[in-house]
Amino acid sequence: MNPFKKLFKQTFIYGLATVLPRMLSFFLVRLYTDVMPPGLYGEVSIIFSWFAIFNVFLAYGMETAFFRFFHKSNDRSQVVSTSLISILISTGIFFTFAFIFKNQFANISNIHVKYIEYAIYILVLDTLVIIPFSWLRANEKPMKYAIIKIANVSINLGLNIFFLILLPKLIENNPESIFESVYRQDYQISYIFLSNLFASSITLLFMSNLYIKNKYIFNKELWRKMMNYAMPVLVAGIAYTINEVFDRILLSWLLPEKIAEIEIGKYAACYKLALFMTLFATAFRMGIEPFFFSHSNTKNPQKAYAQITDYFVIIGSVILLSVIVFSDVLKYIFVNNEAYWEAMKIVPLIILANFFLGIYHNLSVWYKVTDKTRYGAFISCIGAAITLIINLILIPTLSYMASAIATLLAYGTMMILSYWFGKKNYPIPYNLRKIGFYLSISILFSILSFYVFNRNLIAGSVLLIIFLGMTYKLENEKLRQVFIKKK
């Protein structure tokens, strides 16, 4: 099979595994914003921000290290075994210390200790499936990966709907029913975490086969090499998480207490409209990471890497403009509560920021295949520094707009730095003229649609049709070669 066809086939399946669960979780946003005021949703958003930070620490770059050493090792079973043992030990240590110091962390984060307990259990369960999911991707089993991922979010969504919508109605209509024993007034946040906990438990059960069949042989030398590779990835992951979610925590610290959670709720809800770009970028990245590593030793892989980036920018430009043109339609579908709409002004900035981040991930291939992951850590730290500095300076006056601006500047800088360092260390013949053309036209049309024409749907649709027409005219033949089989 043509390697690009294989890549896009796997990207499509991984896209299903990413898009469908995220789309289902998108309905959670609609559910939460329908049943909760912005202040309560803001509290949930802060807790999930801490989730994201601890997820990075608990994974400590082992997923990326697993990919790298699985493909280069002559004894893949030792890579699997050593990775599983490492994750089991580190997760056990976290579990012990987390429960010992849960009260202290509750005081620091201003989060109720019962939510801390839920978070510990969920974090442990989610960490234990990191290597099994990586094993599925490394062995090119995207269908199984997709089914389990979709099942996880389906269970989570179903339980959320039951607890937050159906259960209150059942109690209202039948106050003496059996459901009275599980219903608690003002228990929404706990119900959210109980749903998540059950879904994570089922997922680990589905993925437990790798733990059961593993021979548990720990190779110390291999582990040291994997950790040397993983540590810069960990630093990069921490920096990335600061860019992605730490703004909510900073908003909670820097804004007046009475309005902080309300502002965070509005910001977090409208931020979700950038999910379409995030879904595409994530699905693409999950498809190309195994491709990057498996093709790193082929003849002239740089040419293939450059072509992949072209495709990413073309498709990403269409998504950027489409989401911005139809942003007012999407808000009715996913955030149908006017209390949140004040933050719609962040949407173009956040979508463009996530587009830059997706381009950055494509450009970052050079330091991954050359084992120079320290560059990734350095670039991400620069982005994190920009995020922190801009937020700290501007949040008191601009509120969540400061966070949107910081996200855009951070990811834009990371994209430029990755290209600059890659040009010097691992030259890839990117078609800058084409990339610049699609990027600049999509941004220009987005500005016209959202700001100049004030989100007028007719004007925006005309701009989108013009852009699609140009894209078809310029890329028709090349896209046919990738997606359509020759007779």
Secondary structure, 3 states (H helix, E strand, C coil): CCHHHHHHHHHHHHHHHHHHHHHHHHHHHHHHHHHCCHHHHHHHHHHHHHHHHHHHHHHCCHHHHHHHHHHHCCCHHHHHHHHHHHHHHHHHHHHHHHHHCHHHHHHHHCCCHHHHHHHHHHHHHHHHCHHHHHHHHHCCCHHHHHHHHHHHHHHHHHHHHHHHHHHHHHHHHCCCCHHHHCCCCCCHHHHHHHHHHHHHHHHHHHHCHHHHHCCCCCCHHHHHHHHHHHHHHHHHHHHHHHHHHHHHHHHHHHCCHHHHHHHHHHHHHHHHHHHHHHHHHHHHHHHHHHHHHHCCCCCCHHHHHHHHHHHHHHHHHHHHHHHHHCHHHHHHHHCCCHHHHHHHHHHHHHHHHHHHHHHHHHHCHHHHHCCCHHHHHHHHHHHHHHHHHHHHHHHHHHCHHHHHHHHHHHHHHHHHHHHHHHHHHCCCCCCHHHHHHHHHHHHHHHHHHHHHCCCCHHHHHHHHHHHHHHHHHHHHHHHHHHHCCCC
